[in-house]
């Protein structure tokens, strides 16, 4: 009986689960933010690439 009461009062497992849930929530938020920024970053690099290609085409040959 003491063992069961000890298990009921033990909050270590609950704390670990809470930390796990917080970590999962942070991971979901980070993934969402990175996906949105990833699209914008891809567009930026594509724009820079096209501008460099155009500038390179206009540059005199060496």
C-alpha positions as CSV (number, residue, x, y, z in Angstrom):
1,X,0.0,0.0,0.0
2,X,2.9,2.4,0.8
3,X,4.3,1.7,-2.7
4,X,1.0,2.7,-4.4
5,X,0.7,5.9,-2.3
6,X,4.3,6.7,-3.1
7,X,3.6,6.3,-6.9
8,X,0.5,8.5,-6.6
9,X,2.5,11.3,-4.9
10,X,5.4,11.0,-7.3
11,X,5.2,13.9,-9.7
12,X,8.5,13.3,-11.7
13,X,6.7,11.6,-14.5
14,X,4.1,14.4,-14.8
15,X,6.8,17.0,-14.9
16,X,8.7,15.1,-17.6
17,X,5.5,14.9,-19.7
18,X,4.9,18.6,-19.2
19,X,8.4,19.4,-20.4
20,X,7.9,17.1,-23.4
21,X,4.7,18.8,-24.4
22,X,6.4,22.2,-24.1
23,X,9.3,21.0,-26.3
24,X,6.8,19.7,-28.8
25,X,4.9,23.0,-28.9
26,X,8.2,24.9,-29.4
27,X,9.2,22.5,-32.2
28,X,5.9,23.0,-34.0
29,X,6.2,26.8,-33.7
30,X,9.8,26.7,-35.0
31,X,8.9,24.5,-38.0
32,X,6.0,26.7,-38.9
33,X,8.2,29.9,-38.7
34,X,10.9,28.2,-40.7
35,X,8.6,27.1,-43.5
36,X,7.2,30.6,-43.9
37,X,10.6,32.2,-43.8
38,X,12.0,29.5,-46.2
39,X,9.7,30.5,-49.0
40,X,10.6,34.2,-48.6
41,X,14.3,33.3,-48.5
42,X,14.0,31.2,-51.6
43,X,12.4,34.1,-53.4
44,X,15.1,36.4,-52.3
45,X,17.9,34.1,-53.5
46,X,16.1,33.6,-56.8
47,X,15.9,37.4,-57.3
48,X,19.6,37.8,-56.5
49,X,20.5,35.0,-58.9
50,X,18.5,36.6,-61.7
51,X,20.1,40.0,-61.1
52,X,23.6,38.5,-61.0
53,X,22.9,36.6,-64.2
54,X,21.8,39.7,-65.9
55,X,24.8,41.7,-64.6
56,X,27.1,39.0,-65.8
57,X,25.6,39.0,-69.3
58,X,26.2,42.7,-69.5
59,X,29.8,42.5,-68.2
60,X,32.6,42.7,-70.8
61,X,34.5,39.4,-71.4
62,X,37.9,39.2,-69.9
